[in-house]
Amino acid sequence: MRNRERWVADTLLELADTLAPTLDPVNYWLCVADRYAQLIPSSSIRLAVFGVHDALPVVVNTDERLGEPSIGEFLAEEGPGIDSCESRRPVVGVRLDEATARWERLAPAALSLGFHTVHAFPFSRHEEVLGAVTILTAETTGLPEADVWIASALADAATIGMLNHRAIAGLTTTSEQLQGALSSRVIIEQAKGLVSARLEIGTEDAFHLIRHYARNHNLRIGPICERLLSRRMTAADLAASLSEHATKANHRP
């Protein structure tokens, strides 16, 4: 890799740039996995991140072999990625031929594919754990210390970036909900004023009239107010409906 320092700086900046609410988390994690593949070119990367609420987890494999049931299912249930999530610490330089008792199914399966050493770095910050990246290599030696530090920094940067994105997305959703509620309230107040002026009644009486119409016609108040303001309904229509309802009630047996 040419100009390693520039690559690290560019990568950290890219992973930190998550404040746009339109950011696609799946594409973001694809980028993270690709950066790990660039950091350790001879490796195969499996990145797994838990879903938010009811969302499915995001799983990225840079080597199609890792998606095969013969090893993919084992990686989802045991291995360095699971261990790093539980401990919230990196798992570095574990020889697979020495881990057959530790990972009874994964270690033999990975060895059969030509992998010899595994590493994992958790995406965690304080009490938050988003998932982990697992690095499998055919090498029998561990990662250089500089690569371990960079891999840890990428995991931290990705975690902070995604947590910031989720926070901004949550604030955006809340803001939109509040804006919607405020806009609805403004429309209702305007409709109350219009009906009050047209029928020469108080604003509270105007609101009761609108609400009465909504109940009788199984409608929501908001759309009725929008009709009034757009002149698709008149205050006289509300009053006529009230009179019709009263007439029907008086003629009931």
N, C-alpha and C positions, 0 to 999 in steps of 0.2 A: 504494500500500500504506500503510495507516494504521499508525502506531506501528511503524516499521521495526525499531527496536532491540528491541522486545518480540518481534517475529517471529523475528529472528535468535537471540535467547536461547532461545526455545521450540524452535526447530529444532535448535539444537546439543544441547539437553537430550534431545530426542526421538531424535536419531541416536546419542547416547551410551548410551542405555538399552537395552543388548543383553546383559545378563548372564543373562537367563532362558534356560535350556537349551531351552525350548519355542519360542523365537523362530523364526518362519518367514523364512528368508533372502529368498525371493521377495517376500513382502510388504514386507520391509524395503527392498529395492531399488526397489520400486514407490513407496514413501514418499519415498525419496531423489529419484527422478525427478520426482515431483510437487512437491517443494520447489524444485527448479531451475526448473520451469515457473512457480511462483509468484514466484520471484525475478526472472525475466525473462519477463513475461507474453506478449510478442509472439514468443516463440521456439518452436521445435520441438525436443524433447529426445530423444536416443537414448542410452540407458545400456546398456553391455555389460560384464558381469563374467564372468571365467573360472570354470568349474565346479571344484569340489573333488574330487580323485581322479577317479572315473568319472562324476561328475555333469555334466549338460549345462550350458552357459553360460546365464546369465540375461540376456535382452535385453528392454529396455523401451522402447517408442516412445510418446511422447505425441501424435504425429501419425501417423495411419494410413498416410500416404503414405510414411513412412520404412520401413515394413515391406514395401513393394512390391519385387519383384525388381529393378526398374529402378534402384533406388538402394540398397536394403537390402544387396544382395550387395556393392556397391562400398564401402559403409561398413564392412563386415566385413573388407575386404581392404586398404583404403587410406584416407587421410584424417587429420584432426587427432586422432581418437581413437587410431588406431594409432600415430601419431607421438608422442603424449603418453605412451603406455605405454612405448614404446621409450626415450624420453629421460627419463621420469619427471618431466617438467616440463609446465606448462600451455602450450597453443597458443592465443594470444589475438589476435583481430582480424584474421584472414586474409581478404582479399577473394577470393572465388571466381573472379572474372574475371581475377585476377592469379595464380591457382594452377592454371591448366589444364595447365601443364607438370609441376607438382609432383604433382597428382592427376589423371591423364589421363582417367580414367573418371568419378570422383566429381564433379569440378568441373562439367563440362558437364551431368551429370544433375541436380545440385542447382540449377544456374542455371535449367534448364528448368522447375523447380518453383517458381521465384520466390524462391529463397534467394540472398542476396548475400554474407553474412559468416558465418564459422564460428569457433567456439571449442571448446576441449576441455580438460578437467581430469582428470588421472589419479588413480585411487584407489591410491595407493602410499605406502609407509612403509618407510624404510630399503631393504632389498633386496626387500621384498614388493611385488608389483604385482598388484592384483586386477582391474583393468580401467580403464575411463574413461567419462566422460560427455561427449557431443558436443552442442553447442548451435548450432543453425542459425537464423539470423534473416534477415528480408527487409530489414533495415536495411543501409545502406552505411557506417555509422559503427561504431566499436568500442564495447565496453562501457565504461561509466563506471568509473573506477578503484575506487570503492567496491564496485561489483558484482563486479569481478575478485577483490578481496580476500575478499569474502563467499563467492563461488563456490569459491575455493581452500580456505577454511576449512571449507565443507560437505564437500568431497572428503576433506580430512584427517580430519574428525570421522567420516564414514562409514567410512573405511578403518580407523581405530582401533577404532570400534565393532564392525565385522565381525570384525576380527582377535581382539578380546577374546571375541566370541561363539564363534568357532571354537576358541579355547583352552579356554574353559569347557566347550564341548561335548565336546572331546577328553578333558578331565579327568573329566567326568561318565561318559563311556563307559569309561574306564580304571577309575574307581572302581566302577562296576557290575560290571565283569569281575572285579575283585579281590574284591568282596563275594560274587559268585557262587562264586568259587573257595574263599573262606573258608567259606561256608555248606556247600558240598559236602564240604569237609574235616571240618567239625564233624559232619555226618551220618555220614560214614564212621567217625569215631572213636567215635561213639555206638553204631553198629552193631557195631563190633569189641568194644566193652565188653559189649554185650548177648550176643553169641555166646559170648564168653569165659566169662561168668557161667553161661549156660545149659548149656554143654558142659563146663565146668570145665577149660578149656584156656587157654594164654597168649594175650595179645592178638595177637601176631604170627602164631601158629597160626590164630587166628580170622580174621585178614585173609587168610592163604593159602587158607583154606577158602572165603571169599567170592570171592576172585579165581578160584579153581579152578571154582567154580560159574558165574561170569560167562563164563569161557572156554568151558566145555562147552556153555553155552546161547546163546553169541554175544550176550551182553548186556553193558551197561556196569555198572561197579561201583556208581555212584551210585544208579540206580533200584533195584538189589537192596537196598542199604542202606535206602532209603526204605521198601521193602516190609517189611523186617525191623522197622523202628521203628513202622510202622503196623499191625503184627501180620497183614499179609496173607501173610506167610511166616514160618516159624519156624526156629530154629537146627537143629531136628531135620530139617527139609527139606534143609538144606545137607548135613548128615551123611549122610542117606539117599542123596542124589545122589552123594556121594563113594563110598559103598559100591556103588551100582549101577554107577558107572563102573569101579570096580576089578573087579567081577564080570564085566563085559563084556570087560574087557581080559584077564582070566584065561581066558576061554572062546574067545578068538580062535584060529583054527588057526595 
